[in-house]
Amino acid sequence: MEALAVADTIFANSVAELSAAPNEYLRLTWRSGPRYLDDFQAVMNLLLQVCRRQGTGKVLVDQRDMAALTPAEGAWIVEDWLPRSVVQGNYRYAAVLPPTDPEALDAIRALKWPPVPEAPYIASFTDESAALTWLRRQVPVASML
């Protein structure tokens, strides 16, 4: 069983917390409850900035307590954020712990991902240790910018 790395909190607001296991991966932990679109976008945009700076392209995304995406959040992720994620964030690998709420899980599954060259590889896990094992095995890819 892989040991969980100690992560340093980088940012937190009412909707999520972003932390880093230095030189390994970032961790985005979504909180329960409703969100304002501005707060959601702030976290996601900061994720790209920090992901670029860290340089591994690896993120553990903990959605277990996350409420369902709103239509505005889903549209923004697909149409704006995802296309920028590779270029601006060098985002390559996401180990996802999916929502436990069926409505939230359905909202995530309903997203229509556009074809984005070198889009992040997303793997879903029910076990955090397995997610971290997989994430740590991924080889960082240097940005072409």
N, C-alpha and C positions, 0 to 999 in steps of 0.2 A: 504494500500500500504506500502510495506517494505521500510524503509529508506536505501539508499545506504551507505555502510560503507566507511569511509575515508581509503584509501589504501596508504601505503608507498611504493614508488618505490624502488625496490631492484636492478634491472638491466634493462638496455635498450640498444639496438643496432639498426641497420638499419632495422631489420625485425620485432622486437617485443619489448614489455615492460612487465616486470614481476613485480608485486606489491603484497603487502600483506595487508589484513585487519586483524590485529593481533588477533591471537587465533580463527579466524573464517574460513578464506579461502584464497587461493591465486588467483590472477587474471592474466591471460595471455592474452594480447591484441596484436593481430597481426596487423602489418602495411600493407599498400598497397604497390604494386610494386614488382619487381623481388627480389629474394633472392639468396644468395650464400649458398650452402649446409653447409659449415662450420659454418656460422652464425645461420642457422636454427638448426643445431645439438647443438650448444653452448647453445641456449635458452632452448631447450628441455631437455638437460642434467642438466642444472642448475635448471630447474623446479623440477626435481626429487630430487636433493640435498636439495632444500629449502622446498619441500613438506615433506620430511622426518624429517627435523629439526622442522618444524612447528607442525607436528603431527596430523593434522585433516584429511588429505587425501582428502581434498576438493579443487577443482579448478573451477573457472569461466573462461571459454575459449571463448574469444571474437574474432570470426573469420570473423566478418562482412566485414572488409576491406581487408581481406586476398586474395592474388592472388592464382590461382590454384596451388596445389601441383605438383611438378615435379615428374617424375617417380622415380628418385633417392630418393627424400624425402619420397614418399609413401612407397617404398621398405624398407627404413631404419626404418621408424616408425613401420611397421608391423613386420619386421624380427628381429630388434634389440631393439628399444626403448620400444615398448609395453611389451615384455616379461620381461624387466628390471623394468618397471614402478611400479609394485606391490612390488617386492622384494627390490629394491633400493630406491624407493620413497614412499612406503606405500600409493601409489596413489589409491584412492577408488572411488571417485565421481567426475564427470565432468558435469557441467551445461554448455552447449554449445550454443552460439549465432552463428548460421551458417552463412557462407559467403552469401553476397547478389549477388555476381557475379555468374551467372548460371554455368559457366565453373568450377569455384572453388568449387561450391557445388557438381557438378557431380564428380569431382576428389575425394572429401571426401567420397562421397557415394560409389565410386567404390573400396575403400580399402577393401581388403579381410582379415578381422581380424582373426588371428589364435586363437585356443582354448587355452586360458591362464587361469590357475586356479586363481580365485579371481581377474579377470581382472576388471578394473574400470567400474563402472556403469555409462553409458553416457546417459544423457537426453538432448534433444534439445528443445530450446525455441526461440520464436520470440520476447519476451518481457524480458528485463533485470530484471525488478522487479520480475517477475514470476520465473525467473531462480534463483535469490538470495533467494527467499522464499523457493523454493525446496531445494537448496543447504544447507541452514541453518537448515532444518529439518532432514538432514541426520546425522546419529549417527557415530562419528569417530570410526574407528576400529583400535585397537592397533596392531602393527606389531608383528609377531611371531618370529622375529629374535632377 
